[in-house]
Amino acid sequence: MYDFTIIGGGIVGLSVGKALLERFPNAKVLLLEKEKTLASHQTGHNSGVIHSGIYYKPGSFKAQFARKGSQSMTEFCQRYNIEHDICGKVIVATKEEELPLLDNLFDRGLQNGLNIKKIDSDRLKEIEPHVKGLGAIHVPMAGIVNYKQVSEAFATIIKENGGEVKVFEEVTNIKETNDGVFIDTNNATYQTNMLINCAGLHSDRIARMTGYATDTKIVPFRGEYFKLKPEKRGLVKNLIYPVPNPNFPFLGVHFTRMIGGEVDAGPNAVLSFKREGYRKTDFNIKDFAEVMSYGGFWKLASKYMKEGLDEMARSFSKKRFVESLQELIPEITEDDLVPAPAGVRAQALKADGSLVDDFHIIKGKKSIHVCNAPSPAATASIEIGKYVVNQIPEQTHLREASVGGF
Ligand SMILES: Cc1cc2nc3c(=O)[nH]c(=O)nc-3n(C[C@H](O)[C@H](O)[C@H](O)COP(=O)(O)OP(=O)(O)OC[C@H]3O[C@@H](n4cnc5c(N)ncnc54)[C@H](O)[C@@H]3O)c2cc1C
């Protein structure tokens, strides 16, 4: 019998595991991951940016956890010698009509307590010589890291402190009873006092398996990338972002210097016909049918028809993709870019067609479900882990640590 069992070995599940052992040092903690390696899905396919928290609605979980989380992530990387770089980023307005949106974003950043600066095109040229913009925001506290490495460090901490991390364990059925939660996997049945669902792209299914009909469904959005050819990496010094569409939860195609030195361009956002579908041709009938039969999807599709079609066009035409990138760096050409691996975002969608903007965590009788943890959840993972663990009531049979943390 375990005290706590986590489903999902992405950065959120692993952070929850670490936070559990920080609070309850003698607890029996188990983490189940269906893949052969940890961080195989969203966590291992992201842009690797430590977000500052500028974009998010003041007071939201995203705003609070990104701001605090970027600091705790940086401290964690320093403590555990994980390569990272607080290199700063620029958010660039390239058209007149984007200037008021840039102003709004700047105000939002100030409301979120960030020390950011508005800069003119001359200063922008000093920071990013190849970018052409009318004005920009400089966000010095943004940075880069490899979240797979962070996840591995979380897993090591869990194991060194007595927790178990099991891979190749796909959860297939769950029964929540007064005596605990029974979790069936492809290999065994595990009994636990409490279940924590951090299953990312499958989190809604795990919640339903446990008996909680959430009012949302996960819709997978693939984000496709290109990489700059090595001889063209000099076009980008650090992180270059456009002004995002305020009605859309995605940030627009941007340039990201990765911690290994490569430069990624992307991601776009297209509906994926498979929850873990990384190629355009990937298709899963169950995943596809679930989206197509969901009223919320059709309401969303009709509201964002133009944006959706634009994204599709960018997906099928490199020329269109590059045209978006040229708005930021005019001298970039199709020839400078080669295709790079895609990622798939788990985005919760409500039945009324609205996207769940904030992190969304629900509590069951003997379970907690992280139902929406899109970007910046990697940045915010340490804070999400702490928050989830703080939702757990006192466990009379378990000792609680008074101070400290890993
Ligand atoms: C393209 C892209 C770019 C992004 N860029 C950034 C960024 O720059 N900065 C940032 O902060 N965030 C970014 N994000 C968001 C961030 O990557 C995610 O929010 C974060 O990784 C979510 O972590 P997770 O642990 O919830 O999910 P995941 O990493 O998806 O982990 C969930 C795990 O659950 C496992 N699982 C699912 N079902 C089962 C089951 N039945 N049994 C057992 N295991 C199961 C899966 O195999 C998976 O390993 C980006 C995301 C994407 C896709």
PDBQT file of the ligand as one rigid body, heavy atoms in Angstrom, charges set to zero:
ROOT
HETATM    1  C1  LIG A 501       5.405  22.836 -28.269  1.00  0.00    +0.000 C 
HETATM    2  C2  LIG A 501       5.452  23.199 -26.843  1.00  0.00    +0.000 A 
HETATM    3  C3  LIG A 501       6.247  24.267 -26.387  1.00  0.00    +0.000 A 
HETATM    4  C4  LIG A 501       6.252  24.615 -25.037  1.00  0.00    +0.000 A 
HETATM    5  N1  LIG A 501       7.140  25.556 -24.592  1.00  0.00    +0.000 NA
HETATM    6  C5  LIG A 501       7.228  25.787 -23.252  1.00  0.00    +0.000 A 
HETATM    7  C6  LIG A 501       8.230  26.651 -22.728  1.00  0.00    +0.000 A 
HETATM    8  O1  LIG A 501       9.084  27.135 -23.470  1.00  0.00    +0.000 OA
HETATM    9  N2  LIG A 501       8.237  26.908 -21.403  1.00  0.00    +0.000 N 
HETATM   10  C7  LIG A 501       7.324  26.354 -20.537  1.00  0.00    +0.000 A 
HETATM   11  O2  LIG A 501       7.361  26.638 -19.352  1.00  0.00    +0.000 OA
HETATM   12  N3  LIG A 501       6.385  25.504 -21.009  1.00  0.00    +0.000 NA
HETATM   13  C8  LIG A 501       6.338  25.190 -22.323  1.00  0.00    +0.000 A 
HETATM   14  N4  LIG A 501       5.428  24.296 -22.794  1.00  0.00    +0.000 N 
HETATM   15  C9  LIG A 501       4.499  23.686 -21.854  1.00  0.00    +0.000 C 
HETATM   16  C10 LIG A 501       5.136  22.582 -21.021  1.00  0.00    +0.000 C 
HETATM   17  O3  LIG A 501       5.992  21.773 -21.803  1.00  0.00    +0.000 OA
HETATM   18  C11 LIG A 501       4.026  21.738 -20.411  1.00  0.00    +0.000 C 
HETATM   19  O4  LIG A 501       3.122  22.609 -19.789  1.00  0.00    +0.000 OA
HETATM   20  C12 LIG A 501       4.572  20.758 -19.368  1.00  0.00    +0.000 C 
HETATM   21  O5  LIG A 501       5.614  19.997 -19.925  1.00  0.00    +0.000 OA
HETATM   22  C13 LIG A 501       3.450  19.864 -18.878  1.00  0.00    +0.000 C 
HETATM   23  O6  LIG A 501       4.026  18.846 -18.102  1.00  0.00    +0.000 OA
HETATM   24  P1  LIG A 501       3.162  17.595 -17.662  1.00  0.00    +0.000 P 
HETATM   25  O7  LIG A 501       3.997  16.806 -16.737  1.00  0.00    +0.000 OA
HETATM   26  O8  LIG A 501       1.825  18.081 -17.181  1.00  0.00    +0.000 OA
HETATM   27  O9  LIG A 501       2.836  16.820 -19.013  1.00  0.00    +0.000 OA
HETATM   28  P2  LIG A 501       3.715  15.727 -19.893  1.00  0.00    +0.000 P 
HETATM   29  O10 LIG A 501       5.103  16.199 -19.961  1.00  0.00    +0.000 OA
HETATM   30  O11 LIG A 501       2.956  15.543 -21.107  1.00  0.00    +0.000 OA
HETATM   31  O12 LIG A 501       3.666  14.466 -18.953  1.00  0.00    +0.000 OA
HETATM   32  C14 LIG A 501       2.510  13.673 -18.763  1.00  0.00    +0.000 C 
HETATM   33  C15 LIG A 501       2.979  12.238 -18.655  1.00  0.00    +0.000 C 
HETATM   34  O13 LIG A 501       1.880  11.413 -18.325  1.00  0.00    +0.000 OA
HETATM   35  C16 LIG A 501       2.088  10.155 -18.934  1.00  0.00    +0.000 C 
HETATM   36  N5  LIG A 501       0.818   9.435 -19.007  1.00  0.00    +0.000 N 
HETATM   37  C17 LIG A 501      -0.295   9.815 -19.677  1.00  0.00    +0.000 A 
HETATM   38  N6  LIG A 501      -1.261   8.867 -19.541  1.00  0.00    +0.000 NA
HETATM   39  C18 LIG A 501      -0.750   7.891 -18.760  1.00  0.00    +0.000 A 
HETATM   40  C19 LIG A 501      -1.264   6.645 -18.294  1.00  0.00    +0.000 A 
HETATM   41  N7  LIG A 501      -2.504   6.211 -18.594  1.00  0.00    +0.000 N 
HETATM   42  N8  LIG A 501      -0.461   5.871 -17.504  1.00  0.00    +0.000 NA
HETATM   43  C20 LIG A 501       0.801   6.284 -17.181  1.00  0.00    +0.000 A 
HETATM   44  N9  LIG A 501       1.337   7.435 -17.619  1.00  0.00    +0.000 NA
HETATM   45  C21 LIG A 501       0.577   8.235 -18.396  1.00  0.00    +0.000 A 
HETATM   46  C22 LIG A 501       2.623  10.544 -20.305  1.00  0.00    +0.000 C 
HETATM   47  O14 LIG A 501       3.289   9.465 -20.945  1.00  0.00    +0.000 OA
HETATM   48  C23 LIG A 501       3.528  11.714 -19.982  1.00  0.00    +0.000 C 
HETATM   49  O15 LIG A 501       4.885  11.321 -19.785  1.00  0.00    +0.000 OA
HETATM   50  C24 LIG A 501       5.416  23.922 -24.131  1.00  0.00    +0.000 A 
HETATM   51  C25 LIG A 501       4.647  22.844 -24.570  1.00  0.00    +0.000 A 
HETATM   52  C26 LIG A 501       4.692  22.456 -25.898  1.00  0.00    +0.000 A 
HETATM   53  C27 LIG A 501       3.936  21.237 -26.321  1.00  0.00    +0.000 C 
ENDROOT
TORSDOF 0
